[in-house]
Amino acid sequence: MAEQEVKKVETETLVTPAPVETKSDVADEKAIVPTPPAAEEKEKVADELKALAVVEKTEPAPKKISGGSIDRDIALADLEKEKRLSFIKAWEDSEKTKAENKVFLSNASFKPLRIGPLLDLGMLKVEELKLNLSQKKLSAVVAWENSKKAALEATLRKMEEKLEKQKAEYAEKMKNKVALIHKEAEEKRAMVEAKRGEELLKAEEMAAKYRATGQTPKKLLGCF
């Protein structure tokens, strides 16, 4: 029994909550015990430094991706830089050469460099080659045009010859037809003349008969 009472007392002591401070008490305590501003700033700075240290520790280092977009961009930038530098170098050499040639050519006591004539000869040869190529192309075009014209003219001549032949054949046919028509007309004319002669001869014979016999014809010949 004594042990049960001791346990009850312990549970009661454990269950009894601690007195809760009200907001007014907390505000009074804060008002009574103000923290100095310098100490607060130091605490804030210390907290920020701790946070930065934690972030630096926890932030993983960026992994370098081999063959990624970063390497490609770097390679492209290096390539562009090399191109630009080589272009500038070539331009510089060209300008220096031009300046040297001008200096030597302007001075009468010095002979001109041999590089200039060689370059001029090279340029002339290049121009000659270009002209030759262009002339060859023009000659090829002219030859093509002439061949096409010749082919068309030959075709036209063949057509003209064919038409002339057809025309001659048609004219011959027409002449033959005209000759046949003339022949038929002559035959018909001869037949008409022969019949007319026969009728005239018959009329003369009948008239002689009527004169010999003294008879008169019953009907008149001709229109009546």
Secondary structure as UniProt FT lines:
FT   HELIX           2..15
FT   HELIX           23..32
FT   HELIX           37..58
FT   TURN            66..67
FT   HELIX           69..106
FT   TURN            108..109
FT   HELIX           115..213
FT   TURN            222..223
//
